[in-house]
């Protein structure tokens, strides 16, 4: 779960809804500078499924006593987090091996970005290393199983898989800052573009309004992209987990929309 501060409360956004927004962006992706995802359907599905492991947890979220809110995704300990990710890869496998492979590869992205092996307790670091070792075996098995399928011949090379891993990482980060309610600027690094290069995208809210955003450089096919996900408003702090869950269940759903457009061209200085 992630949160957007809103007035006297927060809007709670489930991880699968945030992942849905990621998939919407990837389905709109691609132009002369930023190649479209390939294989298209499997890669877009991988983006949409990357947080599918959170389905069970989101149905019964746990309370963070420190915040009085459900745990945000960064706040769960390694043991619980690993279980969620392992379940997600298993769920994604029901859709197909290539999407499951990409969900597994996204675990490398997540633990590379959010887990500090040097500062972690030794037992936690060992737990994460064992988990990643298991995911790497799974990834090798998926590649071997798909190797004879001509549909994937060009999409199983290390370069292609790294491109798709970075693509999903990019739309994941973009979705996070959109869901959090960006009112300034955010930078999205290591976005794959033509000829194997990587670019940094900048997302801005020109008027401080998280529903109206610019992206520069522009990675999409159309000149405008409309996005939507869903959240629920929570007010106040909760001391009791059952009361928090009941409040979430009873809260009316909110549609969170955002429009992405290219940044206005910079006029030459006089």
Wavefront OBJ file of the C-alpha trace (Angstrom):
o trace
v 0.000 0.000 0.000
v 1.115 3.544 -0.643
v -0.323 6.881 0.397
v -1.071 10.323 -1.003
v -1.409 13.061 1.609
v -4.707 14.801 1.070
v -6.061 17.452 3.444
v -6.552 16.012 6.916
v -6.010 12.436 5.857
v -4.473 10.196 3.219
v -5.605 8.383 0.121
v -4.551 4.744 0.430
v -3.661 3.158 -2.913
v -3.305 -0.634 -3.117
v -0.128 -1.954 -4.714
v -2.016 -3.776 -7.524
v -3.787 -0.514 -8.446
v -0.440 1.285 -8.646
v 0.832 -1.584 -10.840
v -2.212 -1.200 -13.100
v -1.186 2.428 -13.652
v 2.330 1.211 -14.532
v 0.829 -1.069 -17.163
v -1.255 1.766 -18.626
v 1.899 3.785 -19.209
v 3.794 0.910 -20.786
v 0.901 0.203 -23.165
v 1.187 3.811 -24.367
v 5.005 3.636 -24.600
v 7.123 3.921 -27.718
v 8.243 6.424 -30.356
v 11.302 7.119 -32.487
v 13.553 7.585 -29.450
v 12.019 5.173 -26.957
v 11.322 1.722 -28.427
v 7.946 0.118 -27.739
v 7.976 -2.883 -25.395
v 8.734 -6.253 -27.001
v 7.222 -8.744 -26.776
v 4.476 -6.169 -26.302
v 1.690 -8.077 -24.573
v 3.922 -10.063 -22.231
v 5.973 -7.038 -21.191
v 2.933 -4.835 -20.615
v 1.335 -7.659 -18.639
v 4.515 -8.030 -16.575
v 4.261 -4.331 -15.671
v 0.605 -4.717 -14.706
v 1.329 -7.827 -12.624
v 4.532 -6.723 -10.919
v 2.783 -6.264 -7.546
v 0.316 -9.145 -7.848
v 1.871 -10.762 -4.781
v 0.278 -8.030 -2.654
v -3.283 -9.181 -3.396
v -3.577 -11.243 -0.222
v -1.926 -8.643 2.010
v -4.075 -5.821 0.621
v -7.208 -7.793 1.553
v -6.062 -7.782 5.217
v -3.422 -5.070 5.618
v -1.423 -4.869 8.810
v -1.284 -1.795 11.051
v 1.879 0.214 11.562
v 1.614 1.407 15.194
v 4.111 4.170 14.500
v 1.984 5.877 11.849
v -1.488 4.674 12.820
v -1.972 3.647 9.191
v -1.586 0.421 7.225
v 2.013 -0.477 6.549
v 3.392 1.182 3.444
v 5.204 -1.212 1.133
v 8.628 0.022 2.332
v 7.772 -0.600 5.995
v 7.382 -4.379 6.028
v 10.300 -6.478 7.240
v 12.311 -8.698 4.898
v 10.644 -11.966 5.917
v 7.135 -10.729 5.111
v 8.278 -8.811 2.040
v 10.051 -11.847 0.590
v 6.973 -14.008 1.115
v 4.871 -11.462 -0.778
v 7.341 -11.332 -3.665
v 7.656 -15.099 -3.865
v 3.889 -15.401 -3.985
v 3.736 -12.749 -6.696
v 6.109 -14.600 -8.993
v 4.057 -17.761 -8.495
v 0.805 -15.956 -9.288
v 2.313 -14.341 -12.386
v 3.384 -17.773 -13.654
v -0.295 -18.637 -14.134
v -0.400 -15.946 -16.858
v 2.735 -17.067 -18.670
v 6.460 -17.657 -18.255
v 7.633 -14.442 -19.868
v 5.504 -12.157 -17.648
v 6.555 -14.217 -14.610
v 10.191 -13.872 -15.673
v 9.797 -10.088 -15.750
v 8.096 -10.021 -12.334
v 10.994 -12.063 -10.973
v 13.512 -9.707 -12.584
v 11.709 -6.796 -10.945
v 12.611 -8.318 -7.573
v 16.254 -7.611 -8.458
v 15.263 -3.995 -9.103
v 13.345 -3.673 -5.840
v 15.992 -5.176 -3.582
v 18.735 -3.305 -5.381
v 16.919 -0.006 -4.771
v 15.398 -0.441 -1.323
v 17.482 -2.986 0.597
v 20.836 -2.023 2.096
v 22.812 -5.240 2.580
v 25.552 -3.452 4.516
v 23.233 -1.868 7.079
v 20.790 -4.775 7.370
v 20.968 -7.307 10.180
v 23.088 -10.293 9.046
v 20.145 -12.678 9.263
v 18.008 -10.356 7.113
v 20.764 -9.931 4.538
v 21.205 -13.716 4.369
v 17.440 -14.156 3.950
v 17.321 -11.708 1.036
v 20.371 -13.300 -0.623
v 18.755 -16.748 -0.434
v 15.561 -15.328 -1.895
v 17.407 -13.673 -4.784
v 19.435 -16.838 -5.416
v 16.141 -18.714 -5.746
v 14.775 -16.062 -8.112
v 17.897 -16.271 -10.258
v 17.413 -20.042 -10.558
v 13.786 -19.425 -11.517
v 14.878 -16.883 -14.141
v 17.365 -19.337 -15.680
v 14.678 -22.045 -15.762
v 12.216 -19.682 -17.486
v 14.784 -18.701 -20.108
v 15.602 -22.356 -20.774
v 11.903 -23.266 -21.048
v 11.222 -20.418 -23.498
v 14.393 -20.805 -25.568
v 12.787 -23.112 -28.143
v 9.832 -20.799 -28.778
v 10.466 -18.613 -31.847
v 8.241 -15.851 -30.410
v 10.893 -15.154 -27.793
v 14.080 -15.772 -29.762
v 15.039 -12.091 -29.814
v 13.629 -11.281 -26.365
v 15.676 -13.653 -24.195
v 19.098 -12.162 -24.787
v 20.714 -10.486 -21.758
v 20.337 -7.135 -23.541
v 16.614 -7.614 -24.230
v 15.873 -8.795 -20.714
v 17.801 -5.900 -19.203
v 15.898 -3.473 -21.455
v 12.577 -4.886 -20.274
v 13.674 -4.920 -16.639
v 14.598 -1.245 -16.932
v 11.329 -0.442 -18.721
v 9.270 -1.937 -15.900
v 11.480 -0.208 -13.339
v 10.847 3.111 -15.115
v 7.060 2.884 -15.251
v 7.045 1.568 -11.673
v 8.904 4.680 -10.460
v 6.744 6.950 -12.576
v 3.614 5.373 -11.156
v 4.903 5.763 -7.593
v 5.522 9.493 -7.909
v 2.155 9.959 -9.636
v 0.342 8.003 -6.926
v 2.181 9.886 -4.174
v 0.845 13.105 -5.681
v 3.827 14.869 -7.223
v 3.622 18.666 -7.003
v 7.167 19.525 -8.045
v 9.648 17.503 -10.107
v 10.831 13.899 -10.061
v 13.609 12.289 -12.098
v 13.420 8.773 -13.489
v 16.911 7.423 -14.274
v 18.128 4.633 -16.556
v 15.223 4.630 -18.996
v 16.174 2.548 -22.077
v 16.017 4.329 -25.408
v 17.365 3.817 -28.922
v 20.746 2.250 -29.692
v 21.070 0.834 -26.192
v 21.338 4.273 -24.587
v 19.717 5.255 -21.302
v 17.945 8.508 -20.660
v 16.688 10.349 -17.576
v 13.043 11.407 -17.655
v 11.759 14.401 -15.720
v 8.177 14.472 -14.498
v 6.946 17.922 -13.478
v 3.770 19.426 -12.114
v 3.847 22.921 -13.687
v 0.977 24.244 -11.559
v 1.527 22.129 -8.457
v -1.396 19.926 -9.453
v -0.706 16.157 -9.407
v -3.378 15.513 -12.035
v -1.604 17.642 -14.686
v 1.960 16.573 -15.437
v 4.628 17.023 -18.082
v 7.236 14.437 -19.077
v 10.543 15.344 -20.693
v 11.840 13.776 -22.856
v 8.562 12.333 -24.101
v 8.541 8.485 -24.283
v 5.003 7.841 -25.537
v 3.482 7.274 -28.966
v 0.542 9.683 -28.604
v 0.829 13.344 -27.688
v -1.216 12.914 -24.530
v -1.663 10.032 -22.069
v -4.609 9.703 -19.674
v -4.083 7.556 -16.569
v -6.303 6.385 -13.741
v -6.015 4.254 -10.618
v -8.107 3.795 -7.499
v -7.645 4.563 -3.825
v -9.616 5.011 -0.608
v -9.564 7.947 1.777
v -8.522 7.378 5.385
v -8.794 10.063 8.068
v -6.972 10.154 11.376
v -4.820 7.560 13.111
v -5.827 4.061 14.094
v -4.784 2.250 17.250
v -6.649 -0.936 16.404
v -5.958 -3.074 13.342
v -9.540 -4.303 13.049
v -10.852 -0.719 13.119
v -8.355 0.283 10.449
v -9.397 -2.596 8.203
v -13.067 -1.776 8.733
v -12.451 1.872 7.823
v -10.696 0.814 4.634
v -13.484 -1.560 3.704
v -16.168 1.068 4.304
v -14.360 3.945 2.578
v -15.770 4.987 -0.777
v -13.407 4.323 -3.689
v -11.770 7.347 -5.272
v -10.586 7.548 -8.882
v -7.193 9.240 -9.148
v -6.621 10.568 -12.650
v -3.520 12.103 -14.194
v -2.850 13.536 -17.622
v 0.671 13.400 -19.069
v 1.739 15.776 -21.833
v 5.132 16.683 -23.297
v 6.981 19.555 -21.675
v 6.568 22.843 -23.532
v 9.504 23.486 -25.864
v 12.068 25.907 -24.493
v 12.216 29.140 -26.446
v 15.699 30.138 -27.624
v 17.287 32.905 -25.581
v 17.360 36.340 -27.210
l 1 2 3 4 5 6 7 8 9 10 11 12 13 14 15 16 17 18 19 20 21 22 23 24 25 26 27 28 29 30 31 32 33 34 35 36 37 38 39 40 41 42 43 44 45 46 47 48 49 50 51 52 53 54 55 56 57 58 59 60 61 62 63 64 65 66 67 68 69 70 71 72 73 74 75 76 77 78 79 80 81 82 83 84 85 86 87 88 89 90 91 92 93 94 95 96 97 98 99 100 101 102 103 104 105 106 107 108 109 110 111 112 113 114 115 116 117 118 119 120 121 122 123 124 125 126 127 128 129 130 131 132 133 134 135 136 137 138 139 140 141 142 143 144 145 146 147 148 149 150 151 152 153 154 155 156 157 158 159 160 161 162 163 164 165 166 167 168 169 170 171 172 173 174 175 176 177 178 179 180 181 182 183 184 185 186 187 188 189 190 191 192 193 194 195 196 197 198 199 200 201 202 203 204 205 206 207 208 209 210 211 212 213 214 215 216 217 218 219 220 221 222 223 224 225 226 227 228 229 230 231 232 233 234 235 236 237 238 239 240 241 242 243 244 245 246 247 248 249 250 251 252 253 254 255 256 257 258 259 260 261 262 263 264 265 266 267 268 269 270
